[in-house]
Amino acid sequence: GLMWLGSGLTDPDISMAAALGLYGAFGQAKPVALNGPQFLTGDVLEKPLSIARGSVAVPKGPGLGIEVDQEKVTTLMKETSGSKRIEIT
């Protein structure tokens, strides 16, 4: 059957959750490859994805099965328009 590559190498954990949902929806237990978050130093989820022994479970719950921590997002946002920060309210 058709196999595909999912990557979390340079994408945030939100993208990783989306890739996991896609694999889970189609019963793809062993993708061609699924890169983990190797180049990112922070996560933006309330409860980080649990990666252990080369495996990760598809998050459970509505939507992507994750909750975004808005405070973490705000902290990680880059400054825009000079020294002005975009605030999420």
KOLGU-4560 file (N, C-alpha, C; in nm, 3 decimals, padded with zeros to 5 digits):
<recs>
<n_xx: 00.081 n_yy: -00.119 n_zz: 00.000 ca_xx: 00.000 ca_yy: 00.000 ca_zz: 00.000 c_xx: 00.086 c_yy: 00.125 c_zz: 00.000 mol: A seq: 1 type: GLY>
<n_xx: 00.019 n_yy: 00.234 n_zz: -00.010 ca_xx: 00.084 ca_yy: 00.365 ca_zz: -00.012 c_xx: 00.139 c_yy: 00.400 c_zz: 00.125 mol: A seq: 2 type: LEU>
<n_xx: 00.262 n_yy: 00.448 n_zz: 00.129 ca_xx: 00.322 ca_yy: 00.493 ca_zz: 00.255 c_xx: 00.367 c_yy: 00.637 c_zz: 00.236 mol: A seq: 3 type: MET>
<n_xx: 00.379 n_yy: 00.712 n_zz: 00.345 ca_xx: 00.420 ca_yy: 00.852 ca_zz: 00.334 c_xx: 00.510 c_yy: 00.891 c_zz: 00.449 mol: A seq: 4 type: TRP>
<n_xx: 00.572 n_yy: 01.007 n_zz: 00.435 ca_xx: 00.666 ca_yy: 01.059 ca_zz: 00.533 c_xx: 00.601 c_yy: 01.174 c_zz: 00.609 mol: A seq: 5 type: LEU>
<n_xx: 00.611 n_yy: 01.171 n_zz: 00.740 ca_xx: 00.566 ca_yy: 01.281 ca_zz: 00.824 c_xx: 00.687 c_yy: 01.339 c_zz: 00.892 mol: A seq: 6 type: GLY>
<n_xx: 00.687 n_yy: 01.469 n_zz: 00.913 ca_xx: 00.806 ca_yy: 01.529 ca_zz: 00.972 c_xx: 00.771 c_yy: 01.625 c_zz: 01.084 mol: A seq: 7 type: SER>
<n_xx: 00.843 n_yy: 01.611 n_zz: 01.192 ca_xx: 00.834 ca_yy: 01.705 ca_zz: 01.302 c_xx: 00.972 c_yy: 01.766 c_zz: 01.325 mol: A seq: 8 type: GLY>
<n_xx: 01.062 n_yy: 01.742 n_zz: 01.230 ca_xx: 01.201 ca_yy: 01.783 ca_zz: 01.241 c_xx: 01.215 c_yy: 01.933 c_zz: 01.266 mol: A seq: 9 type: LEU>
<n_xx: 01.147 n_yy: 02.013 n_zz: 01.186 ca_xx: 01.155 ca_yy: 02.158 ca_zz: 01.200 c_xx: 01.018 c_yy: 02.220 c_zz: 01.225 mol: A seq: 10 type: THR>
<n_xx: 00.918 n_yy: 02.139 n_zz: 01.244 ca_xx: 00.782 ca_yy: 02.187 ca_zz: 01.267 c_xx: 00.748 c_yy: 02.178 c_zz: 01.415 mol: A seq: 11 type: ASP>
<n_xx: 00.658 n_yy: 02.263 n_zz: 01.462 ca_xx: 00.618 ca_yy: 02.255 ca_zz: 01.603 c_xx: 00.539 c_yy: 02.128 c_zz: 01.633 mol: A seq: 12 type: PRO>
<n_xx: 00.521 n_yy: 02.101 n_zz: 01.760 ca_xx: 00.451 ca_yy: 01.980 ca_zz: 01.802 c_xx: 00.306 c_yy: 01.976 c_zz: 01.755 mol: A seq: 13 type: ASP>
<n_xx: 00.249 n_yy: 02.089 n_zz: 01.717 ca_xx: 00.113 ca_yy: 02.091 ca_zz: 01.661 c_xx: 00.113 c_yy: 02.014 c_zz: 01.529 mol: A seq: 14 type: ILE>
<n_xx: 00.215 n_yy: 02.036 n_zz: 01.446 ca_xx: 00.226 ca_yy: 01.965 ca_zz: 01.318 c_xx: 00.248 c_yy: 01.816 c_zz: 01.339 mol: A seq: 15 type: SER>
<n_xx: 00.325 n_yy: 01.782 n_zz: 01.440 ca_xx: 00.349 ca_yy: 01.641 ca_zz: 01.472 c_xx: 00.218 c_yy: 01.574 c_zz: 01.511 mol: A seq: 16 type: MET>
<n_xx: 00.135 n_yy: 01.642 n_zz: 01.590 ca_xx: 00.004 ca_yy: 01.587 ca_zz: 01.629 c_xx: -00.084 c_yy: 01.567 c_zz: 01.506 mol: A seq: 17 type: ALA>
<n_xx: -00.078 n_yy: 01.660 n_zz: 01.410 ca_xx: -00.156 ca_yy: 01.646 ca_zz: 01.287 c_xx: -00.109 c_yy: 01.524 c_zz: 01.207 mol: A seq: 18 type: ALA>
<n_xx: 00.022 n_yy: 01.505 n_zz: 01.195 ca_xx: 00.076 ca_yy: 01.389 ca_zz: 01.124 c_xx: 00.034 c_yy: 01.260 c_zz: 01.192 mol: A seq: 19 type: ALA>
<n_xx: 00.039 n_yy: 01.259 n_zz: 01.325 ca_xx: -00.001 ca_yy: 01.139 ca_zz: 01.400 c_xx: -00.149 c_yy: 01.108 c_zz: 01.378 mol: A seq: 20 type: LEU>
<n_xx: -00.232 n_yy: 01.212 n_zz: 01.374 ca_xx: -00.375 ca_yy: 01.193 ca_zz: 01.348 c_xx: -00.399 c_yy: 01.133 c_zz: 01.211 mol: A seq: 21 type: GLY>
<n_xx: -00.324 n_yy: 01.178 n_zz: 01.112 ca_xx: -00.336 ca_yy: 01.125 ca_zz: 00.976 c_xx: -00.296 c_yy: 00.978 c_zz: 00.973 mol: A seq: 22 type: LEU>
<n_xx: -00.182 n_yy: 00.945 n_zz: 01.034 ca_xx: -00.139 ca_yy: 00.805 ca_zz: 01.039 c_xx: -00.244 c_yy: 00.719 c_zz: 01.110 mol: A seq: 23 type: TYR>
<n_xx: -00.293 n_yy: 00.767 n_zz: 01.223 ca_xx: -00.392 ca_yy: 00.692 ca_zz: 01.300 c_xx: -00.522 c_yy: 00.671 c_zz: 01.224 mol: A seq: 24 type: GLY>
<n_xx: -00.565 n_yy: 00.773 n_zz: 01.150 ca_xx: -00.692 ca_yy: 00.765 ca_zz: 01.075 c_xx: -00.687 c_yy: 00.657 c_zz: 00.967 mol: A seq: 25 type: ALA>
<n_xx: -00.569 n_yy: 00.634 n_zz: 00.912 ca_xx: -00.555 ca_yy: 00.535 ca_zz: 00.806 c_xx: -00.488 c_yy: 00.407 c_zz: 00.853 mol: A seq: 26 type: PHE>
<n_xx: -00.470 n_yy: 00.393 n_zz: 00.984 ca_xx: -00.411 ca_yy: 00.270 ca_zz: 01.038 c_xx: -00.266 c_yy: 00.250 c_zz: 00.998 mol: A seq: 27 type: GLY>
<n_xx: -00.196 n_yy: 00.358 n_zz: 00.971 ca_xx: -00.055 ca_yy: 00.350 ca_zz: 00.931 c_xx: 00.031 c_yy: 00.341 c_zz: 01.056 mol: A seq: 28 type: GLN>
<n_xx: 00.053 n_yy: 00.219 n_zz: 01.103 ca_xx: 00.128 ca_yy: 00.199 ca_zz: 01.228 c_xx: 00.278 c_yy: 00.224 c_zz: 01.210 mol: A seq: 29 type: ALA>
<n_xx: 00.329 n_yy: 00.196 n_zz: 01.090 ca_xx: 00.472 ca_yy: 00.213 ca_zz: 01.064 c_xx: 00.491 c_yy: 00.297 c_zz: 00.938 mol: A seq: 30 type: LYS>
<n_xx: 00.498 n_yy: 00.430 n_zz: 00.954 ca_xx: 00.520 ca_yy: 00.515 ca_zz: 00.836 c_xx: 00.660 c_yy: 00.494 c_zz: 00.780 mol: A seq: 31 type: PRO>
<n_xx: 00.680 n_yy: 00.542 n_zz: 00.658 ca_xx: 00.813 ca_yy: 00.536 ca_zz: 00.598 c_xx: 00.913 c_yy: 00.599 c_zz: 00.694 mol: A seq: 32 type: VAL>
<n_xx: 00.876 n_yy: 00.713 n_zz: 00.750 ca_xx: 00.958 ca_yy: 00.781 ca_zz: 00.850 c_xx: 00.873 c_yy: 00.885 c_zz: 00.922 mol: A seq: 33 type: ALA>
<n_xx: 00.906 n_yy: 00.912 n_zz: 01.044 ca_xx: 00.841 ca_yy: 01.018 ca_zz: 01.119 c_xx: 00.949 c_yy: 01.084 c_zz: 01.202 mol: A seq: 34 type: LEU>
<n_xx: 01.000 n_yy: 01.194 n_zz: 01.152 ca_xx: 01.106 ca_yy: 01.266 ca_zz: 01.221 c_xx: 01.052 c_yy: 01.333 c_zz: 01.346 mol: A seq: 35 type: ASN>
<n_xx: 01.128 n_yy: 01.324 n_zz: 01.453 ca_xx: 01.089 ca_yy: 01.391 ca_zz: 01.577 c_xx: 01.141 c_yy: 01.534 c_zz: 01.582 mol: A seq: 36 type: GLY>
<n_xx: 01.107 n_yy: 01.606 n_zz: 01.686 ca_xx: 01.146 ca_yy: 01.747 ca_zz: 01.699 c_xx: 01.293 c_yy: 01.764 c_zz: 01.737 mol: A seq: 37 type: PRO>
<n_xx: 01.382 n_yy: 01.752 n_zz: 01.640 ca_xx: 01.525 ca_yy: 01.756 ca_zz: 01.669 c_xx: 01.585 c_yy: 01.895 c_zz: 01.669 mol: A seq: 38 type: GLN>
<n_xx: 01.523 n_yy: 01.990 n_zz: 01.600 ca_xx: 01.581 ca_yy: 02.124 ca_zz: 01.590 c_xx: 01.504 c_yy: 02.229 c_zz: 01.669 mol: A seq: 39 type: PHE>
<n_xx: 01.403 n_yy: 02.189 n_zz: 01.743 ca_xx: 01.324 ca_yy: 02.285 ca_zz: 01.819 c_xx: 01.353 c_yy: 02.268 c_zz: 01.967 mol: A seq: 40 type: LEU>
<n_xx: 01.357 n_yy: 02.379 n_zz: 02.039 ca_xx: 01.389 ca_yy: 02.372 ca_zz: 02.181 c_xx: 01.268 c_yy: 02.390 c_zz: 02.271 mol: A seq: 41 type: THR>
<n_xx: 01.155 n_yy: 02.429 n_zz: 02.215 ca_xx: 01.038 ca_yy: 02.451 ca_zz: 02.298 c_xx: 00.916 c_yy: 02.383 c_zz: 02.241 mol: A seq: 42 type: GLY>
<n_xx: 00.820 n_yy: 02.357 n_zz: 02.326 ca_xx: 00.693 ca_yy: 02.302 ca_zz: 02.280 c_xx: 00.585 c_yy: 02.403 c_zz: 02.315 mol: A seq: 43 type: ASP>
<n_xx: 00.469 n_yy: 02.390 n_zz: 02.254 ca_xx: 00.360 ca_yy: 02.484 ca_zz: 02.280 c_xx: 00.233 c_yy: 02.414 c_zz: 02.326 mol: A seq: 44 type: VAL>
<n_xx: 00.246 n_yy: 02.291 n_zz: 02.371 ca_xx: 00.128 ca_yy: 02.216 ca_zz: 02.414 c_xx: 00.113 c_yy: 02.218 c_zz: 02.565 mol: A seq: 45 type: LEU>
<n_xx: -00.013 n_yy: 02.213 n_zz: 02.610 ca_xx: -00.040 ca_yy: 02.202 ca_zz: 02.754 c_xx: 00.023 c_yy: 02.074 c_zz: 02.808 mol: A seq: 46 type: GLU>
<n_xx: 00.005 n_yy: 01.965 n_zz: 02.732 ca_xx: 00.062 ca_yy: 01.834 ca_zz: 02.769 c_xx: 00.146 c_yy: 01.787 c_zz: 02.650 mol: A seq: 47 type: LYS>
<n_xx: 00.279 n_yy: 01.790 n_zz: 02.663 ca_xx: 00.365 ca_yy: 01.751 ca_zz: 02.550 c_xx: 00.339 c_yy: 01.609 c_zz: 02.501 mol: A seq: 48 type: PRO>
<n_xx: 00.367 n_yy: 01.585 n_zz: 02.373 ca_xx: 00.356 ca_yy: 01.450 ca_zz: 02.318 c_xx: 00.458 c_yy: 01.362 c_zz: 02.387 mol: A seq: 49 type: LEU>
<n_xx: 00.420 n_yy: 01.239 n_zz: 02.414 ca_xx: 00.508 ca_yy: 01.146 ca_zz: 02.483 c_xx: 00.575 c_yy: 01.054 c_zz: 02.381 mol: A seq: 50 type: SER>
<n_xx: 00.703 n_yy: 01.078 n_zz: 02.358 ca_xx: 00.780 ca_yy: 00.996 ca_zz: 02.264 c_xx: 00.875 c_yy: 00.910 c_zz: 02.346 mol: A seq: 51 type: ILE>
<n_xx: 00.861 n_yy: 00.778 n_zz: 02.334 ca_xx: 00.945 ca_yy: 00.686 ca_zz: 02.412 c_xx: 00.978 c_yy: 00.562 c_zz: 02.329 mol: A seq: 52 type: ALA>
<n_xx: 01.104 n_yy: 00.524 n_zz: 02.330 ca_xx: 01.151 ca_yy: 00.402 ca_zz: 02.260 c_xx: 01.111 c_yy: 00.401 c_zz: 02.112 mol: A seq: 53 type: ARG>
<n_xx: 01.117 n_yy: 00.517 n_zz: 02.049 ca_xx: 01.087 ca_yy: 00.526 ca_zz: 01.907 c_xx: 00.940 c_yy: 00.521 c_zz: 01.872 mol: A seq: 54 type: GLY>
<n_xx: 00.853 n_yy: 00.536 n_zz: 01.971 ca_xx: 00.709 ca_yy: 00.533 ca_zz: 01.947 c_xx: 00.640 c_yy: 00.653 c_zz: 02.009 mol: A seq: 55 type: SER>
<n_xx: 00.528 n_yy: 00.689 n_zz: 01.951 ca_xx: 00.446 ca_yy: 00.797 ca_zz: 02.005 c_xx: 00.299 c_yy: 00.762 c_zz: 01.977 mol: A seq: 56 type: VAL>
<n_xx: 00.214 n_yy: 00.787 n_zz: 02.074 ca_xx: 00.072 ca_yy: 00.756 ca_zz: 02.058 c_xx: -00.001 c_yy: 00.871 c_zz: 01.991 mol: A seq: 57 type: ALA>
<n_xx: -00.104 n_yy: 00.839 n_zz: 01.914 ca_xx: -00.190 ca_yy: 00.941 ca_zz: 01.855 c_xx: -00.264 c_yy: 01.011 c_zz: 01.970 mol: A seq: 58 type: VAL>
<n_xx: -00.256 n_yy: 01.145 n_zz: 01.978 ca_xx: -00.326 ca_yy: 01.216 ca_zz: 02.085 c_xx: -00.477 c_yy: 01.190 c_zz: 02.081 mol: A seq: 59 type: PRO>
<n_xx: -00.538 n_yy: 01.181 n_zz: 02.197 ca_xx: -00.683 ca_yy: 01.156 ca_zz: 02.207 c_xx: -00.753 c_yy: 01.287 c_zz: 02.241 mol: A seq: 60 type: LYS>
<n_xx: -00.874 n_yy: 01.304 n_zz: 02.191 ca_xx: -00.951 ca_yy: 01.423 ca_zz: 02.221 c_xx: -01.002 c_yy: 01.487 c_zz: 02.093 mol: A seq: 61 type: GLY>
<n_xx: -01.080 n_yy: 01.594 n_zz: 02.107 ca_xx: -01.136 ca_yy: 01.660 ca_zz: 01.989 c_xx: -01.028 c_yy: 01.726 c_zz: 01.902 mol: A seq: 62 type: PRO>
<n_xx: -01.058 n_yy: 01.742 n_zz: 01.775 ca_xx: -00.963 ca_yy: 01.805 ca_zz: 01.683 c_xx: -00.837 c_yy: 01.722 c_zz: 01.669 mol: A seq: 63 type: GLY>
<n_xx: -00.724 n_yy: 01.785 n_zz: 01.692 ca_xx: -00.595 ca_yy: 01.714 ca_zz: 01.684 c_xx: -00.564 c_yy: 01.638 c_zz: 01.812 mol: A seq: 64 type: LEU>
<n_xx: -00.651 n_yy: 01.650 n_zz: 01.913 ca_xx: -00.628 ca_yy: 01.579 ca_zz: 02.039 c_xx: -00.529 c_yy: 01.649 c_zz: 02.131 mol: A seq: 65 type: GLY>
<n_xx: -00.502 n_yy: 01.775 n_zz: 02.104 ca_xx: -00.405 ca_yy: 01.851 ca_zz: 02.183 c_xx: -00.466 c_yy: 01.982 c_zz: 02.230 mol: A seq: 66 type: ILE>
<n_xx: -00.405 n_yy: 02.043 n_zz: 02.329 ca_xx: -00.443 ca_yy: 02.177 ca_zz: 02.373 c_xx: -00.319 c_yy: 02.265 c_zz: 02.368 mol: A seq: 67 type: GLU>
<n_xx: -00.331 n_yy: 02.380 n_zz: 02.302 ca_xx: -00.219 ca_yy: 02.472 ca_zz: 02.289 c_xx: -00.211 c_yy: 02.561 c_zz: 02.412 mol: A seq: 68 type: VAL>
<n_xx: -00.091 n_yy: 02.576 n_zz: 02.464 ca_xx: -00.065 ca_yy: 02.665 ca_zz: 02.578 c_xx: -00.037 c_yy: 02.804 c_zz: 02.521 mol: A seq: 69 type: ASP>
<n_xx: -00.136 n_yy: 02.892 n_zz: 02.528 ca_xx: -00.123 ca_yy: 03.025 ca_zz: 02.468 c_xx: -00.009 c_yy: 03.106 c_zz: 02.529 mol: A seq: 70 type: GLN>
<n_xx: 00.018 n_yy: 03.085 n_zz: 02.656 ca_xx: 00.128 ca_yy: 03.158 ca_zz: 02.720 c_xx: 00.263 c_yy: 03.117 c_zz: 02.660 mol: A seq: 71 type: GLU>
<n_xx: 00.279 n_yy: 02.987 n_zz: 02.632 ca_xx: 00.402 ca_yy: 02.941 ca_zz: 02.568 c_xx: 00.416 c_yy: 03.000 c_zz: 02.428 mol: A seq: 72 type: LYS>
<n_xx: 00.304 n_yy: 03.006 n_zz: 02.355 ca_xx: 00.306 ca_yy: 03.063 ca_zz: 02.220 c_xx: 00.351 c_yy: 03.208 c_zz: 02.226 mol: A seq: 73 type: VAL>
<n_xx: 00.292 n_yy: 03.284 n_zz: 02.317 ca_xx: 00.328 ca_yy: 03.425 ca_zz: 02.331 c_xx: 00.475 c_yy: 03.442 c_zz: 02.365 mol: A seq: 74 type: THR>
<n_xx: 00.526 n_yy: 03.358 n_zz: 02.453 ca_xx: 00.667 ca_yy: 03.365 ca_zz: 02.493 c_xx: 00.759 c_yy: 03.336 c_zz: 02.375 mol: A seq: 75 type: THR>
<n_xx: 00.721 n_yy: 03.242 n_zz: 02.290 ca_xx: 00.807 ca_yy: 03.203 ca_zz: 02.178 c_xx: 00.794 c_yy: 03.292 c_zz: 02.054 mol: A seq: 76 type: LEU>
<n_xx: 00.695 n_yy: 03.379 n_zz: 02.053 ca_xx: 00.674 ca_yy: 03.464 ca_zz: 01.935 c_xx: 00.789 c_yy: 03.562 c_zz: 01.917 mol: A seq: 77 type: MET>
<n_xx: 00.825 n_yy: 03.583 n_zz: 01.793 ca_xx: 00.931 ca_yy: 03.679 ca_zz: 01.763 c_xx: 00.873 c_yy: 03.820 c_zz: 01.765 mol: A seq: 78 type: LYS>
<n_xx: 00.958 n_yy: 03.914 n_zz: 01.794 ca_xx: 00.915 ca_yy: 04.054 ca_zz: 01.791 c_xx: 00.884 c_yy: 04.094 c_zz: 01.648 mol: A seq: 79 type: GLU>
<n_xx: 00.783 n_yy: 04.179 n_zz: 01.634 ca_xx: 00.746 ca_yy: 04.230 ca_zz: 01.502 c_xx: 00.733 c_yy: 04.381 c_zz: 01.510 mol: A seq: 80 type: THR>
<n_xx: 00.739 n_yy: 04.447 n_zz: 01.398 ca_xx: 00.727 ca_yy: 04.593 ca_zz: 01.390 c_xx: 00.821 c_yy: 04.662 c_zz: 01.488 mol: A seq: 81 type: SER>
<n_xx: 00.949 n_yy: 04.635 n_zz: 01.474 ca_xx: 01.046 ca_yy: 04.695 ca_zz: 01.564 c_xx: 01.048 c_yy: 04.624 c_zz: 01.697 mol: A seq: 82 type: GLY>
<n_xx: 01.016 n_yy: 04.697 n_zz: 01.804 ca_xx: 01.022 ca_yy: 04.637 ca_zz: 01.938 c_xx: 00.883 c_yy: 04.600 c_zz: 01.990 mol: A seq: 83 type: SER>
<n_xx: 00.784 n_yy: 04.604 n_zz: 01.903 ca_xx: 00.646 ca_yy: 04.574 ca_zz: 01.943 c_xx: 00.620 c_yy: 04.424 c_zz: 01.939 mol: A seq: 84 type: LYS>
<n_xx: 00.554 n_yy: 04.372 n_zz: 02.040 ca_xx: 00.518 ca_yy: 04.230 ca_zz: 02.044 c_xx: 00.371 c_yy: 04.213 c_zz: 02.011 mol: A seq: 85 type: ARG>
<n_xx: 00.341 n_yy: 04.103 n_zz: 01.944 ca_xx: 00.201 ca_yy: 04.069 ca_zz: 01.920 c_xx: 00.152 c_yy: 03.994 c_zz: 02.042 mol: A seq: 86 type: ILE>
<n_xx: 00.047 n_yy: 04.039 n_zz: 02.102 ca_xx: -00.008 ca_yy: 03.973 ca_zz: 02.221 c_xx: -00.136 c_yy: 03.898 c_zz: 02.183 mol: A seq: 87 type: GLU>
<n_xx: -00.149 n_yy: 03.778 n_zz: 02.232 ca_xx: -00.271 ca_yy: 03.699 ca_zz: 02.212 c_xx: -00.361 c_yy: 03.725 c_zz: 02.330 mol: A seq: 88 type: ILE>
<n_xx: -00.482 n_yy: 03.770 n_zz: 02.303 ca_xx: -00.575 ca_yy: 03.798 ca_zz: 02.413 c_xx: -00.696 c_yy: 03.709 c_zz: 02.405 mol: A seq: 89 type: THR>
</recs>
